[in-house]
Amino acid sequence: MNAGWASRRTPSESLEMERNSLVLFEYDGDTLVGVVRAVTDKVTVTYLCDLMVAETHRHRGLGTKLMQRLLQHPDIQGTTVVLITAGAQEFYRKVGFTERTCMIRRPDA
């Protein structure tokens, strides 16, 4: 799937990301078409890191389906789900998110 997931990471770094995260995949047959990834302490907070859908499968409800699966996952029930996004706010509003103030520190900044 060419949707930018871990595009600047080596395969071993991508595997480490997956091991330390809650990752849900969506397939069309044998083809990976969607990924949602979050990091959580399973008690208080979950950080939504990635939601990607292959370009060929966008605008079909797959992103919404992945978000619903994530938000219903037992590992994050009762936690506050936080995301940082520079776009797609309308999509996230539709799946129940509200805007709050956020600060961020990036290692490359």
N, C-alpha and C positions, 0 to 999 in steps of 0.2 A: 504494500500500500504506500503510495507516494503522497502523503498528506503532511509531511514535515515532522513526524514523530521521531524525536531523538536524531534528527538529521545531522547534527554536528557531533554525534557521539560514536565511539567505537562500538562494535558488537558487545564486547565485555562490559562497557559502561552501560549500554542499554539493558543488558541482563541484570546488572546491579540495580538500576532504576526499578526494574520490574520486581526484583526480590524485596525491595524496601517499600513497595507501594501496593495499593489495592488496584489491580488492573483488570478491566473487563474488556473482552474482545467480541466483535461481531463478524461473522463470516457469511459470505454468499457462496455456498458450496465449499470449495477449498481455498477461496480467495478472502484474505483479510480485508474488510471494508470499513471497519470502525474500531476505535479504541477510546476508552475513557480511563484516566489514571488519577488517583488521589492518594494523599499521604494522611494518615490519621493516628491519633493516640488512642482511638476507640472509646474514649470517655468524654472528652470535652470539645475537641475541634478536629475537623477534617479540612484539608486544603485540596481543592480541585486543581490539578496541575495541567491536565491535557484532556481535550475532547476533540477527536479528529474523525472525520468521515471522508472516505475516498471521494474524489470529485465526481466520479461516475455514479455515486450513490447518494448524493446530496439532494435535499428538498424532497425526501421521501419519508421523513419522520424518524430516520435512523438515529440522529443526534438526540432527539427527544426520548426515544426508546432506551438508548444507552444511559442517559441521565436518570430516567426512571429506575432502571436496574441498579444504578449506583446509589441513588437516594433511598432505595428499599433494602440495600444490602445490610445484613445484621451487624457487620463491623462498624457501621457509622450511625446506627440508630441512636438518637438522642444527642448526637453531636451537632455543633454549629458548623455548617459547611461554608467555607470561605473560598472565593475565587478572585483572581486579579485578571482583568480583561481589558484590552485596549479596543475591543470591538465586540460585536454580537450581544450587546446589552439587551436588545429586544428579545432575542432568543432566550436568554437566561431569565428575564422577567416572566416569560411564558411558562417556564418550568418552576416558578416560585421564588426566585431570588429577588431581593430588594437591594437598593444601593446604600452603601455606608461609606464613611471616610476610611481610607487605607493609606498606609505609608509603606514604602518598599525600599530595601537596600539590596542592590545587585552587586555581585563581585566585580563586574566589568564597568561599574559606574564610578 
